[in-house]
Amino acid sequence: MHDPMTNAISLDRREADPVDVPAAAPAAKLRIADDMTMLRAAAELTRDITAPRPAIYWTDMIASVVIGYGALAAAIALTSPALAVLAGVVAVLALYRAGSFIHELTHIKHSAVPGFRFGWNLLVGVPLLVPSFMYEGVHSLHHARTRYGTSEDPEYLPLALMKPWSLPLFIAASLLAPVALLFRFGVLTPLAAMFPAVRHKVVTRMSALSINPSFERRLPEGELLRQWRWQAAACSVFAIALLAGVATGVVPLRGFLIFMAVASAVAVLNQVRTLVAHLWENEGEAMTVTAQYLDSVNVPPPALLPVLWAPVGLRYHALHHLTPALPYHSLAEAHRRLKAALDENSPYHRANHPGLPGLVRRIVVSTMTVGGAR
């Protein structure tokens, strides 16, 4: 997915400041006590900015969708290779931003932004085959107090402590995500509807946007089951129609391949962002909230490129772990308040990093020193 994005990510050399890398597995993180001053400040200083603002959500998402699909159409239609690639890069960035709202869907009360979940799935989740049911009920486990960083966390692996080859494999696997999703919804969803054994396997092992290979999802119930059914059905119809269109020539092969390339690039860009969302230094033990915060990453201003590779508030990922209910449009203000209110000895400042290159360097060096020694 991601050749054009490699150049974009490497442009901001200001982000390349070196960071310290632990010389050994940082088991000390498990013994970090909660800093109550920081936790109280995070709660008290953000009470007036906790309400989602529907106008911001809808405007941002729709603008991203319009730009993304418009650029995708241009990439398919343009005959100039250079212009087509440029349009493809714009499509990747815009659709990646639009897709990132799936994270907000797992945290906001749906009544606070009426219709947003349906609208997002209709415009983004179904066409990109990443419906919100694959994240709802999954991401919340990552925020569970006793699950973060453990074997029961669907979104955690001790990547910094694994073998050096694990990182390129982690990124490369995302290249095939669009193909896997086409197969999941175009082939397995119809089979799951007919055969209970297939359905159980698909639900438990193939219905979560997770990185923990041992994670098994529980069978859905209630409102999630209702959402699951219509979203899965819509994705299945779309996937089958797309494949049938390509097979019969109704959908030009070139356009299909460009669409798949853009979707792969979105998946790889998200995987790169995931790679640096945490320090990945926990080996499975339960952690305090402060320890979880310090194992997570903020990439605040003055860095510029996080606007592109960590959109929709994801540049404040550590802060998000302190205040998971805070809407994305309030995180920048929350960061400013906490940075000003907490003294220089507060652990709050230790989760703020200058940018992507230093974070990638840190985890690569860790795998070669800690992971390579195992």
C-alpha positions as a Python dict, from the first residue, in 0.01 Angstrom:
ca = {
    (1, 'M'): (0, 0, 0),
    (2, 'H'): (264, 242, 90),
    (3, 'D'): (540, 345, -149),
    (4, 'P'): (413, 704, -195),
    (5, 'M'): (370, 745, 179),
    (6, 'T'): (732, 661, 257),
    (7, 'N'): (847, 989, 110),
    (8, 'A'): (576, 1190, 284),
    (9, 'I'): (659, 1048, 624),
    (10, 'S'): (1029, 1124, 592),
    (11, 'L'): (997, 1490, 498),
    (12, 'D'): (993, 1651, 843),
    (13, 'R'): (1353, 1614, 951),
    (14, 'R'): (1280, 1809, 1268),
    (15, 'E'): (1106, 1493, 1390),
    (16, 'A'): (1426, 1290, 1367),
    (17, 'D'): (1559, 1384, 1712),
    (18, 'P'): (1718, 1084, 1883),
    (19, 'V'): (1545, 917, 2173),
    (20, 'D'): (1689, 702, 2447),
    (21, 'V'): (1647, 330, 2408),
    (22, 'P'): (1634, 104, 2714),
    (23, 'A'): (1928, -131, 2738),
    (24, 'A'): (1717, -413, 2878),
    (25, 'A'): (1357, -520, 2900),
    (26, 'P'): (1188, -239, 3096),
    (27, 'A'): (1022, -450, 3365),
    (28, 'A'): (1044, -146, 3591),
    (29, 'K'): (742, -4, 3409),
    (30, 'L'): (531, -263, 3586),
    (31, 'R'): (623, -113, 3922),
    (32, 'I'): (536, 246, 3833),
    (33, 'A'): (285, 379, 4083),
    (34, 'D'): (-2, 596, 3968),
    (35, 'D'): (75, 966, 3975),
    (36, 'M'): (-245, 1093, 4134),
    (37, 'T'): (-163, 1458, 4065),
    (38, 'M'): (-152, 1389, 3692),
    (39, 'L'): (-464, 1173, 3697),
    (40, 'R'): (-663, 1432, 3893),
    (41, 'A'): (-546, 1710, 3664),
    (42, 'A'): (-646, 1510, 3356),
    (43, 'A'): (-996, 1470, 3496),
    (44, 'E'): (-1044, 1818, 3642),
    (45, 'L'): (-894, 2029, 3364),
    (46, 'T'): (-1097, 1866, 3087),
    (47, 'R'): (-1445, 1857, 3238),
    (48, 'D'): (-1570, 2146, 3027),
    (49, 'I'): (-1453, 2001, 2692),
    (50, 'T'): (-1589, 1646, 2707),
    (51, 'A'): (-1892, 1696, 2482),
    (52, 'P'): (-1855, 1588, 2117),
    (53, 'R'): (-1944, 1860, 1868),
    (54, 'P'): (-2150, 1704, 1587),
    (55, 'A'): (-2076, 1982, 1338),
    (56, 'I'): (-1703, 1915, 1366),
    (57, 'Y'): (-1745, 1539, 1330),
    (58, 'W'): (-1969, 1560, 1025),
    (59, 'T'): (-1777, 1837, 850),
    (60, 'D'): (-1439, 1672, 899),
    (61, 'M'): (-1555, 1327, 797),
    (62, 'I'): (-1752, 1439, 490),
    (63, 'A'): (-1472, 1667, 370),
    (64, 'S'): (-1225, 1379, 403),
    (65, 'V'): (-1458, 1147, 212),
    (66, 'V'): (-1519, 1395, -70),
    (67, 'I'): (-1148, 1468, -111),
    (68, 'G'): (-1055, 1102, -78),
    (69, 'Y'): (-1295, 959, -332),
    (70, 'G'): (-1249, 1256, -563),
    (71, 'A'): (-873, 1201, -562),
    (72, 'L'): (-924, 826, -610),
    (73, 'A'): (-1141, 893, -915),
    (74, 'A'): (-876, 1129, -1048),
    (75, 'A'): (-601, 870, -994),
    (76, 'I'): (-805, 622, -1199),
    (77, 'A'): (-897, 867, -1475),
    (78, 'L'): (-569, 1055, -1523),
    (79, 'T'): (-338, 935, -1799),
    (80, 'S'): (-28, 1115, -1669),
    (81, 'P'): (156, 875, -1435),
    (82, 'A'): (295, 1160, -1223),
    (83, 'L'): (-45, 1323, -1176),
    (84, 'A'): (-209, 987, -1111),
    (85, 'V'): (45, 911, -837),
    (86, 'L'): (-8, 1256, -685),
    (87, 'A'): (-384, 1203, -684),
    (88, 'G'): (-329, 860, -530),
    (89, 'V'): (-126, 1010, -245),
    (90, 'V'): (-404, 1262, -176),
    (91, 'A'): (-659, 979, -182),
    (92, 'V'): (-456, 775, 66),
    (93, 'L'): (-419, 1062, 312),
    (94, 'A'): (-783, 1171, 291),
    (95, 'L'): (-931, 821, 311),
    (96, 'Y'): (-694, 736, 595),
    (97, 'R'): (-827, 1038, 784),
    (98, 'A'): (-1185, 939, 706),
    (99, 'G'): (-1118, 583, 819),
    (100, 'S'): (-960, 700, 1144),
    (101, 'F'): (-1303, 808, 1268),
    (102, 'I'): (-1368, 441, 1347),
    (103, 'H'): (-1165, 508, 1661),
    (104, 'E'): (-1401, 786, 1765),
    (105, 'L'): (-1702, 560, 1706),
    (106, 'T'): (-1580, 326, 1979),
    (107, 'H'): (-1568, 604, 2239),
    (108, 'I'): (-1845, 856, 2176),
    (109, 'K'): (-2203, 808, 2285),
    (110, 'H'): (-2386, 759, 1959),
    (111, 'S'): (-2675, 975, 2079),
    (112, 'A'): (-2430, 1266, 2111),
    (113, 'V'): (-2362, 1264, 1735),
    (114, 'P'): (-2688, 1133, 1586),
    (115, 'G'): (-2656, 920, 1274),
    (116, 'F'): (-2278, 941, 1264),
    (117, 'R'): (-2214, 568, 1298),
    (118, 'F'): (-2457, 489, 1015),
    (119, 'G'): (-2320, 769, 799),
    (120, 'W'): (-1960, 667, 856),
    (121, 'N'): (-2031, 304, 774),
    (122, 'L'): (-2223, 399, 461),
    (123, 'L'): (-1951, 634, 332),
    (124, 'V'): (-1633, 469, 464),
    (125, 'G'): (-1679, 141, 651),
    (126, 'V'): (-1862, -49, 377),
    (127, 'P'): (-1670, 82, 71),
    (128, 'L'): (-1335, 17, 241),
    (129, 'L'): (-1459, -308, 400),
    (130, 'V'): (-1374, -195, 753),
    (131, 'P'): (-1720, -173, 915),
    (132, 'S'): (-1734, -36, 1267),
    (133, 'F'): (-1843, -367, 1422),
    (134, 'M'): (-1489, -492, 1366),
    (135, 'Y'): (-1364, -230, 1615),
    (136, 'E'): (-1660, -172, 1845),
    (137, 'G'): (-1644, -413, 2136),
    (138, 'V'): (-1276, -477, 2058),
    (139, 'H'): (-1100, -147, 2114),
    (140, 'S'): (-1270, -103, 2452),
    (141, 'L'): (-1077, -406, 2577),
    (142, 'H'): (-752, -222, 2503),
    (143, 'H'): (-862, 45, 2751),
    (144, 'A'): (-973, -197, 3021),
    (145, 'R'): (-772, -127, 3337),
    (146, 'T'): (-648, -484, 3388),
    (147, 'R'): (-620, -588, 3022),
    (148, 'Y'): (-388, -327, 2871),
    (149, 'G'): (-60, -484, 2766),
    (150, 'T'): (-166, -835, 2867),
    (151, 'S'): (-243, -1141, 2657),
    (152, 'E'): (-611, -1040, 2673),
    (153, 'D'): (-545, -708, 2502),
    (154, 'P'): (-641, -740, 2132),
    (155, 'E'): (-430, -437, 2039),
    (156, 'Y'): (-101, -510, 2212),
    (157, 'L'): (216, -702, 2135),
    (158, 'P'): (554, -647, 2304),
    (159, 'L'): (701, -542, 1970),
    (160, 'A'): (1000, -362, 2123),
    (161, 'L'): (1108, -688, 2288),
    (162, 'M'): (1056, -918, 1992),
    (163, 'K'): (1302, -1035, 1727),
    (164, 'P'): (1424, -775, 1473),
    (165, 'W'): (1247, -949, 1184),
    (166, 'S'): (911, -902, 1357),
    (167, 'L'): (889, -532, 1266),
    (168, 'P'): (914, -561, 885),
    (169, 'L'): (674, -856, 903),
    (170, 'F'): (434, -645, 1112),
    (171, 'I'): (431, -374, 845),
    (172, 'A'): (435, -605, 543),
    (173, 'A'): (132, -800, 667),
    (174, 'S'): (-85, -490, 630),
    (175, 'L'): (-17, -481, 255),
    (176, 'L'): (-251, -777, 211),
    (177, 'A'): (-529, -636, 430),
    (178, 'P'): (-757, -532, 140),
    (179, 'V'): (-725, -877, -20),
    (180, 'A'): (-800, -1045, 313),
    (181, 'L'): (-1105, -823, 364),
    (182, 'L'): (-1236, -895, 15),
    (183, 'F'): (-1207, -1267, 89),
    (184, 'R'): (-1359, -1229, 436),
    (185, 'F'): (-1671, -1047, 313),
    (186, 'G'): (-1697, -1171, -45),
    (187, 'V'): (-1646, -1542, 30),
    (188, 'L'): (-1654, -1620, 402),
    (189, 'T'): (-1955, -1407, 498),
    (190, 'P'): (-2194, -1597, 264),
    (191, 'L'): (-2046, -1927, 381),
    (192, 'A'): (-2083, -1823, 744),
    (193, 'A'): (-2451, -1750, 685),
    (194, 'M'): (-2502, -2108, 570),
    (195, 'F'): (-2267, -2311, 791),
    (196, 'P'): (-2253, -2267, 1173),
    (197, 'A'): (-1899, -2405, 1200),
    (198, 'V'): (-1771, -2148, 950),
    (199, 'R'): (-1973, -1876, 1122),
    (200, 'H'): (-1814, -1948, 1460),
    (201, 'K'): (-1465, -1933, 1311),
    (202, 'V'): (-1534, -1615, 1120),
    (203, 'V'): (-1687, -1440, 1422),
    (204, 'T'): (-1421, -1538, 1674),
    (205, 'R'): (-1108, -1517, 1459),
    (206, 'M'): (-1182, -1299, 1156),
    (207, 'S'): (-1400, -1016, 1284),
    (208, 'A'): (-1169, -787, 1479),
    (209, 'L'): (-922, -518, 1382),
    (210, 'S'): (-659, -645, 1624),
    (211, 'I'): (-287, -720, 1621),
    (212, 'N'): (-280, -988, 1892),
    (213, 'P'): (-290, -1321, 1702),
    (214, 'S'): (-419, -1509, 2008),
    (215, 'F'): (-725, -1286, 2050),
    (216, 'E'): (-1062, -1458, 2009),
    (217, 'R'): (-1375, -1248, 1990),
    (218, 'R'): (-1691, -1332, 2181),
    (219, 'L'): (-2016, -1383, 1995),
    (220, 'P'): (-2205, -1052, 1961),
    (221, 'E'): (-2529, -978, 2143),
    (222, 'G'): (-2795, -710, 2158),
    (223, 'E'): (-2736, -384, 1969),
    (224, 'L'): (-2389, -490, 1855),
    (225, 'L'): (-2540, -801, 1694),
    (226, 'R'): (-2794, -589, 1506),
    (227, 'Q'): (-2520, -353, 1387),
    (228, 'W'): (-2300, -650, 1297),
    (229, 'R'): (-2564, -812, 1078),
    (230, 'W'): (-2647, -516, 857),
    (231, 'Q'): (-2287, -400, 827),
    (232, 'A'): (-2161, -748, 738),
    (233, 'A'): (-2441, -794, 487),
    (234, 'A'): (-2369, -458, 323),
    (235, 'C'): (-1996, -533, 305),
    (236, 'S'): (-2067, -875, 157),
    (237, 'V'): (-2291, -729, -114),
    (238, 'F'): (-2030, -465, -195),
    (239, 'A'): (-1742, -714, -208),
    (240, 'I'): (-1934, -962, -426),
    (241, 'A'): (-2051, -686, -660),
    (242, 'L'): (-1698, -550, -691),
    (243, 'L'): (-1547, -891, -768),
    (244, 'A'): (-1827, -973, -1011),
    (245, 'G'): (-1781, -636, -1181),
    (246, 'V'): (-1410, -702, -1231),
    (247, 'A'): (-1474, -1055, -1355),
    (248, 'T'): (-1731, -940, -1613),
    (249, 'G'): (-1538, -633, -1723),
    (250, 'V'): (-1796, -386, -1588),
    (251, 'V'): (-1531, -259, -1345),
    (252, 'P'): (-1206, -192, -1536),
    (253, 'L'): (-914, -394, -1405),
    (254, 'R'): (-690, -85, -1393),
    (255, 'G'): (-939, 103, -1178),
    (256, 'F'): (-978, -197, -946),
    (257, 'L'): (-602, -232, -905),
    (258, 'I'): (-563, 139, -828),
    (259, 'F'): (-842, 114, -570),
    (260, 'M'): (-670, -186, -409),
    (261, 'A'): (-334, -6, -412),
    (262, 'V'): (-485, 297, -237),
    (263, 'A'): (-657, 72, 18),
    (264, 'S'): (-329, -111, 81),
    (265, 'A'): (-149, 221, 128),
    (266, 'V'): (-409, 327, 383),
    (267, 'A'): (-358, -1, 570),
    (268, 'V'): (21, 33, 572),
    (269, 'L'): (7, 394, 685),
    (270, 'N'): (-220, 293, 970),
    (271, 'Q'): (17, 9, 1060),
    (272, 'V'): (312, 251, 1071),
    (273, 'R'): (109, 474, 1300),
    (274, 'T'): (22, 172, 1516),
    (275, 'L'): (392, 83, 1535),
    (276, 'V'): (466, 409, 1716),
    (277, 'A'): (138, 452, 1908),
    (278, 'H'): (299, 277, 2206),
    (279, 'L'): (649, 191, 2315),
    (280, 'W'): (541, -177, 2331),
    (281, 'E'): (765, -251, 2629),
    (282, 'N'): (529, -452, 2849),
    (283, 'E'): (561, -829, 2869),
    (284, 'G'): (210, -921, 2975),
    (285, 'E'): (166, -800, 3331),
    (286, 'A'): (-113, -565, 3436),
    (287, 'M'): (1, -203, 3455),
    (288, 'T'): (-109, 105, 3644),
    (289, 'V'): (-276, 386, 3448),
    (290, 'T'): (42, 594, 3474),
    (291, 'A'): (251, 303, 3346),
    (292, 'Q'): (8, 260, 3056),
    (293, 'Y'): (37, 632, 2984),
    (294, 'L'): (418, 617, 2978),
    (295, 'D'): (402, 317, 2745),
    (296, 'S'): (193, 529, 2506),
    (297, 'V'): (293, 817, 2280),
    (298, 'N'): (201, 1180, 2224),
    (299, 'V'): (349, 1358, 1922),
    (300, 'P'): (236, 1718, 1987),
    (301, 'P'): (328, 2037, 1801),
    (302, 'P'): (565, 2173, 1679),
    (303, 'A'): (592, 1851, 1474),
    (304, 'L'): (388, 1899, 1155),
    (305, 'L'): (360, 1560, 987),
    (306, 'P'): (154, 1392, 1264),
    (307, 'V'): (-139, 1587, 1118),
    (308, 'L'): (-111, 1344, 825),
    (309, 'W'): (3, 1015, 979),
    (310, 'A'): (-177, 1045, 1315),
    (311, 'P'): (-500, 1231, 1228),
    (312, 'V'): (-826, 1268, 1420),
    (313, 'G'): (-651, 1316, 1753),
    (314, 'L'): (-427, 1009, 1724),
    (315, 'R'): (-118, 1226, 1771),
    (316, 'Y'): (-230, 1252, 2138),
    (317, 'H'): (-253, 878, 2193),
    (318, 'A'): (-100, 880, 2542),
    (319, 'L'): (-333, 1159, 2651),
    (320, 'H'): (-620, 958, 2506),
    (321, 'H'): (-531, 676, 2746),
    (322, 'L'): (-569, 920, 3035),
    (323, 'T'): (-898, 1063, 2904),
    (324, 'P'): (-1048, 804, 2667),
    (325, 'A'): (-1390, 971, 2662),
    (326, 'L'): (-1253, 1305, 2542),
    (327, 'P'): (-1352, 1378, 2178),
    (328, 'Y'): (-1069, 1414, 1931),
    (329, 'H'): (-1129, 1784, 1873),
    (330, 'S'): (-1066, 1856, 2244),
    (331, 'L'): (-733, 1677, 2278),
    (332, 'A'): (-512, 1965, 2162),
    (333, 'E'): (-668, 2199, 2417),
    (334, 'A'): (-644, 1933, 2689),
    (335, 'H'): (-276, 1888, 2611),
    (336, 'R'): (-212, 2262, 2634),
    (337, 'R'): (-383, 2280, 2971),
    (338, 'L'): (-204, 1982, 3120),
    (339, 'K'): (134, 2085, 2984),
    (340, 'A'): (93, 2428, 3147),
    (341, 'A'): (-50, 2302, 3475),
    (342, 'L'): (186, 2014, 3554),
    (343, 'D'): (541, 2089, 3663),
    (344, 'E'): (845, 1964, 3475),
    (345, 'N'): (882, 1660, 3704),
    (346, 'S'): (538, 1528, 3614),
    (347, 'P'): (534, 1203, 3417),
    (348, 'Y'): (296, 1377, 3177),
    (349, 'H'): (587, 1535, 2992),
    (350, 'R'): (772, 1205, 2949),
    (351, 'A'): (517, 1064, 2703),
    (352, 'N'): (563, 1355, 2462),
    (353, 'H'): (793, 1268, 2171),
    (354, 'P'): (931, 1482, 1886),
    (355, 'G'): (819, 1269, 1592),
    (356, 'L'): (803, 952, 1388),
    (357, 'P'): (1170, 891, 1294),
    (358, 'G'): (1293, 892, 1654),
    (359, 'L'): (1014, 659, 1763),
    (360, 'V'): (1084, 414, 1481),
    (361, 'R'): (1455, 427, 1562),
    (362, 'R'): (1383, 354, 1926),
    (363, 'I'): (1179, 41, 1859),
    (364, 'V'): (1420, -86, 1591),
    (365, 'V'): (1720, -50, 1821),
    (366, 'S'): (1524, -216, 2102),
    (367, 'T'): (1447, -520, 1888),
    (368, 'M'): (1813, -550, 1792),
    (369, 'T'): (1942, -518, 2151),
    (370, 'V'): (1673, -664, 2376),
    (371, 'G'): (1489, -884, 2127),
    (372, 'G'): (1801, -992, 1943),
    (373, 'A'): (1962, -1108, 2266),
    (374, 'R'): (1681, -1350, 2345),
}
